[in-house]
Amino acid sequence: MSHLVHGMGTESVAPDWPPLTLTEVDAVLRRYPQAAGARALTWRSPRPLSAAGLVETARGGSVFVKRHHRRVRSLDGLHEEHAFLAHLRRGGAAVVDVMTDDEGGTAVAVGEWTYEVHSVGDGEDLYREAISWSPFTQPSHAHAAGRALAELHEAARGYAAPPRAPRQLTAGFAIFAGDDPIAAVDQYAAVRPALAEDLSARSWREDVERWHLPHHERLRSQLAALDPLWTHNDFHASNLLWRSTPASTVSGSTVRVSTVHVSTVLDFGLCDRAFAVHDLATAIERNAVEWIALDAKGEGAVHPDAALALVDGYQEIRKLTESERAALPDLLALCHADYALSEIDYFRDVTGSAQNAELAYRYFVDHTAWFAGPAGARFLDRLRAALGD
């Protein structure tokens, strides 16, 4: 069967980017002394926005190779991500190593492509095939993910790089971080001509005024109290590796219960400067609502217990401030906006898919609009009640 990737819905689709081949990864890995070439491609990722996979190297062991089109990630764009990863590693975060080539670079360019090579990370890839917005399979995973996110934020402290340059597919918090979101969308689109052209045919101002601005009005009084922080911005279960500590017994009596923890955090492709609580909101948005299953499952696709477990785990490591607790519910309704707009730009400018651009616009509007309906309002009410405890 030909290689398929995740689509914008529940079905797998043909990839926009050609899958990695053994010949190409061998040529790339010959530039990395730790690898000295490739022996076998053992797994290809189903993620759709690049081509990636696990490769057995000529020196033994495996590495993770990821290939981007240079219009999506230039060497400079990858260096932004790798510099943040280096800071996190120095701070003790459980993240992968970025390998360096024979010239000391952390990424290489070959023709129209750019490549990065990572260690595979420690732990089990329990959610390897999970599509976007898949839920945690058990509450303990949500709790462990919350702890891991807080640990990541602790390691990120002190990283003072400015926000990323305008690029395809990033997910910070620029649109609703100021006083005038309408002007911010205009500014965001002004440096992304394909997005500007797409939005010119839509009633986006009316949509933002109707659905987004009520959340922004409640949020804006808290924004000045939120400290800027570089964040992951795609903290989904499928970007985590896991380890379990088995229960132990002494003379037939259990003295420690089995626990699960996040052993590695993966995929910093959407990282940027935002706020810690924005990253927590994104983690809830990614893991606690099955957005593409709402029509089929109704409220069965909504998992408030997972959201509360994420918050509980997070606060075991890093307590939310009063302003962060006040901001979190409305951030949850807005945290996806920057990425949704960047997806529209990507689908219009790079892949030329009007259909996917339309789905990305619906993502921009409908996820926020859902919180104005009965199910979304109940979700936010429950979150507010828990944060008020």
C-alpha positions in Angstrom: 0.0 0.0 0.0 1.3 3.5 -0.8 2.1 5.7 2.2 -0.8 7.7 3.5 -0.9 10.6 6.0 -3.5 12.2 8.3 -5.9 14.5 6.5 -7.9 17.4 7.8 -10.7 15.0 8.9 -10.7 11.4 10.2 -9.6 9.7 6.9 -6.0 9.2 5.7 -5.1 10.8 2.5 -2.3 10.8 -0.1 0.6 13.0 1.1 1.4 16.5 -0.2 5.1 15.7 0.2 6.8 12.7 -1.3 7.8 10.1 1.4 11.4 9.8 2.5 13.5 7.3 0.6 16.4 5.3 1.8 18.6 6.8 -0.9 18.0 10.4 0.2 18.3 9.8 3.9 21.5 7.9 3.3 23.0 10.9 1.5 21.9 13.2 4.3 23.1 11.0 7.1 26.5 10.6 5.5 27.0 14.2 6.6 26.4 13.3 10.2 29.4 11.5 11.8 27.2 9.9 14.4 25.2 8.1 11.7 27.6 7.8 8.7 24.7 6.9 6.4 21.5 5.0 6.5 20.9 1.2 6.6 17.0 1.1 6.6 13.9 3.2 6.9 11.9 1.5 9.6 8.9 3.8 10.0 7.4 6.7 8.1 5.4 9.3 10.0 1.7 9.9 9.1 2.0 13.6 9.9 1.0 15.6 6.8 3.0 18.9 6.8 6.4 17.4 6.2 8.0 14.0 5.5 9.7 12.2 8.4 10.6 8.8 9.7 12.8 6.6 11.8 16.1 5.5 10.2 18.5 2.8 11.2 21.9 4.3 10.7 25.1 2.7 9.3 26.7 3.0 12.7 23.8 1.2 14.4 21.0 2.7 16.4 18.2 4.8 15.0 17.6 8.5 14.4 14.6 10.6 13.5 14.9 12.4 10.1 12.5 15.2 9.1 12.4 16.8 5.7 10.7 20.1 5.0 10.1 22.1 1.8 12.3 25.2 2.1 9.3 27.5 1.6 7.9 26.0 4.9 11.1 25.8 6.9 14.3 27.4 5.9 17.6 26.8 7.7 17.0 30.0 9.7 13.5 28.7 10.7 14.9 25.4 11.9 17.7 27.2 13.8 15.0 29.1 15.7 13.5 25.8 16.9 16.9 24.2 17.6 18.1 27.1 19.7 15.0 26.8 21.9 15.6 23.0 22.2 19.2 23.6 23.2 18.0 26.0 26.0 15.5 23.4 27.2 18.1 20.6 27.3 20.4 22.9 29.3 17.5 23.4 31.7 17.0 19.7 32.2 13.9 19.3 30.1 13.1 15.8 28.7 13.5 16.7 25.0 15.3 15.1 22.1 18.8 15.9 21.0 19.3 17.7 17.7 22.3 16.1 15.9 25.0 18.2 14.3 26.5 17.5 10.9 30.2 17.4 10.0 30.3 21.2 9.8 28.6 21.7 13.2 25.2 22.7 11.7 21.9 21.5 13.1 20.1 21.4 9.8 21.1 20.9 6.2 19.7 22.1 2.9 19.7 20.0 -0.3 18.0 21.6 -3.3 14.4 22.5 -2.5 14.5 20.6 0.9 15.8 21.2 4.4 16.5 18.4 6.8 16.9 18.0 10.5 18.0 14.9 12.4 17.0 14.1 16.0 17.6 11.4 18.6 14.6 9.2 18.8 13.8 10.1 22.5 13.3 7.9 25.5 10.0 6.1 26.0 7.1 4.4 24.3 5.3 6.2 21.5 1.8 5.2 22.7 0.0 7.7 20.5 2.1 7.3 17.3 -0.9 6.9 15.0 -3.3 9.3 16.8 -4.9 11.9 14.6 -5.2 15.6 15.7 -7.5 16.2 18.7 -7.5 12.5 19.7 -8.2 12.2 23.5 -6.0 10.7 26.1 -6.8 7.0 26.6 -6.7 7.3 30.4 -6.9 10.1 32.9 -3.5 9.3 34.3 -2.0 10.3 30.9 -3.7 13.7 31.1 -2.4 14.3 34.6 1.2 13.2 33.6 1.0 15.4 30.5 0.1 18.4 32.7 3.1 17.8 34.9 5.4 17.5 31.9 4.1 20.7 30.4 4.9 22.6 33.7 8.3 21.1 33.8 8.9 22.2 30.3 7.9 25.8 31.2 10.2 25.8 34.1 13.1 24.8 31.8 12.0 27.5 29.3 12.4 30.3 31.8 15.2 32.7 30.9 15.0 32.1 27.1 15.0 35.7 25.8 14.8 35.2 22.0 12.4 37.5 20.2 9.2 36.0 18.6 9.8 34.0 15.4 10.1 35.8 12.1 6.9 35.5 9.9 6.9 31.9 8.7 4.6 29.2 7.5 2.9 27.1 10.2 3.7 28.7 13.5 1.4 29.0 16.5 2.2 31.9 18.9 -0.2 34.3 20.4 -0.1 37.6 18.4 -3.7 38.2 17.2 -5.4 38.5 20.5 -2.4 39.7 22.6 -3.1 43.4 22.1 -5.9 45.8 22.2 -7.1 45.6 18.5 -7.4 42.1 17.2 -8.9 43.3 13.9 -5.8 45.4 13.2 -3.6 42.5 14.3 -5.2 40.2 11.7 -4.6 42.8 9.0 -1.0 43.1 10.1 -0.5 39.3 10.2 -1.9 39.0 6.7 0.0 41.9 5.3 3.2 39.9 5.4 1.4 36.8 4.1 -0.1 37.8 0.7 -1.8 34.4 0.1 -3.6 34.7 3.4 -4.5 38.3 2.7 -6.0 37.3 -0.6 -8.0 34.5 1.0 -9.4 36.6 3.8 -10.4 39.3 1.3 -13.1 37.0 0.0 -14.5 36.2 3.5 -16.5 38.1 6.1 -13.8 37.5 8.6 -14.2 40.9 10.5 -17.8 40.1 11.2 -16.8 36.6 12.4 -14.1 37.9 14.7 -16.4 40.6 16.1 -19.2 38.0 16.8 -17.2 35.1 18.1 -13.7 36.1 19.2 -14.0 39.6 20.6 -16.3 38.7 23.6 -13.5 36.4 24.8 -10.9 39.0 24.1 -12.8 41.7 26.0 -12.8 39.5 29.1 -9.1 38.5 28.6 -7.5 41.8 27.9 -7.5 43.0 31.5 -5.3 40.0 32.4 -2.8 40.2 29.5 -0.4 42.7 31.1 0.1 40.3 34.0 1.1 37.4 31.8 4.8 37.0 31.5 6.1 36.2 28.0 7.6 32.7 27.6 8.7 30.6 24.7 6.3 27.6 24.5 5.6 24.4 22.6 2.2 25.3 21.1 1.3 21.8 20.0 1.3 19.8 23.3 -0.7 16.8 22.1 -0.5 13.2 23.4 1.1 12.2 20.0 4.0 14.5 20.7 4.9 12.8 23.9 6.8 9.6 24.8 5.8 7.6 27.9 7.2 5.4 30.6 5.4 3.4 33.2 6.8 2.5 36.7 5.3 -0.8 37.6 3.8 -1.5 41.0 6.1 -3.2 43.5 5.3 -5.7 46.2 7.0 -6.7 49.5 5.9 -10.0 51.0 2.8 -10.0 48.9 1.7 -6.4 49.8 1.8 -3.6 47.2 3.8 -0.7 48.5 3.8 1.5 45.3 1.1 1.8 42.7 1.9 1.7 39.0 2.5 5.2 37.6 3.0 6.7 34.1 5.0 9.7 33.2 6.1 11.6 30.1 9.6 10.7 29.3 10.2 12.9 26.2 8.5 15.8 24.6 8.7 15.9 20.8 8.1 18.2 17.8 8.8 21.8 18.5 7.9 22.9 15.0 5.2 25.3 16.2 7.2 26.8 19.1 7.2 30.5 19.6 7.1 33.2 22.2 3.7 33.4 23.9 2.6 32.8 27.6 2.8 29.7 29.8 -1.0 29.7 30.3 -1.5 30.0 26.5 0.4 26.7 26.2 -1.8 25.1 28.8 -4.9 26.3 27.0 -3.5 24.8 23.8 -2.9 21.5 25.5 -6.5 21.5 26.6 -7.7 22.5 23.2 -5.6 19.7 21.6 -6.5 16.9 24.0 -9.8 17.5 25.6 -12.2 18.1 22.7 -12.4 15.8 19.6 -13.2 18.6 17.3 -13.5 16.6 14.1 -15.7 14.0 15.9 -18.2 16.5 17.4 -20.9 15.9 14.7 -20.6 12.1 15.1 -20.2 11.9 18.9 -21.8 15.0 20.3 -20.9 15.5 23.9 -19.1 12.1 23.8 -16.3 14.0 22.0 -15.9 16.4 25.0 -13.6 15.4 27.8 -13.7 18.0 30.6 -12.2 15.5 33.1 -9.1 15.3 30.9 -8.9 19.1 30.9 -9.1 19.2 34.7 -6.5 16.4 35.0 -4.1 18.4 32.8 -4.6 21.5 35.0 -4.2 19.5 38.2 -1.0 17.8 37.0 0.4 21.2 35.8 -0.2 22.8 39.2 1.6 20.1 41.0 4.7 21.5 39.4 3.9 25.2 38.8 1.0 26.9 40.4 -1.0 29.2 38.2 -1.2 32.9 39.2 -4.5 34.6 39.8 -4.2 36.3 36.4 -3.5 33.0 34.7 -6.5 31.3 36.3 -8.7 34.2 35.2 -7.3 34.1 31.7 -7.3 30.4 31.0 -11.0 29.9 30.0 -11.0 32.7 27.5 -7.5 31.8 26.2 -8.9 28.3 25.5 -11.4 29.8 23.1 -8.7 31.8 21.3 -5.4 29.9 21.6 -5.8 28.2 18.2 -6.3 31.4 16.1 -2.7 32.2 15.1 -2.1 28.6 13.9 -5.4 28.5 12.0 -4.5 31.6 10.1 -1.0 30.2 9.4 -2.6 27.0 8.0 -4.8 29.0 5.6 -1.6 30.7 4.4 0.1 27.4 4.0 -2.7 25.7 2.1 -3.2 28.8 -0.2 0.5 29.6 -0.8 2.3 26.3 -0.6 0.0 23.3 -1.4 -2.6 25.3 -3.4 -5.5 23.5 -1.7 -8.6 25.7 -1.5 -10.5 22.9 0.2 -8.1 22.6 3.0 -7.9 26.4 3.3 -11.6 26.5 3.8 -11.4 23.8 6.5 -8.6 25.9 8.2 -10.9 28.9 8.2 -13.7 26.9 9.7 -11.2 25.8 12.4 -10.4 29.5 13.0 -14.0 30.5 13.5 -15.9 27.3 14.6 -13.7 26.3 17.5 -14.3 29.7 19.1 -18.0 29.7 18.2 -18.4 26.3 19.9 -17.7 27.8 23.3 -20.8 30.1 22.8 -23.0 27.0 22.5 -24.4 25.0 25.3 -21.8 22.3 25.4 -18.9 24.7 25.1 -20.4 27.0 27.7 -20.7 24.0 30.1 -17.1 23.1 29.5 -15.9 26.6 30.3 -18.2 26.8 33.4 -16.7 23.6 34.7 -13.2 24.8 34.1 -13.9 28.2 35.8 -15.4 26.4 38.8 -12.3 24.2 39.1 -9.9 27.1 38.8 -11.8 29.1 41.4 -11.2 26.4 44.0 
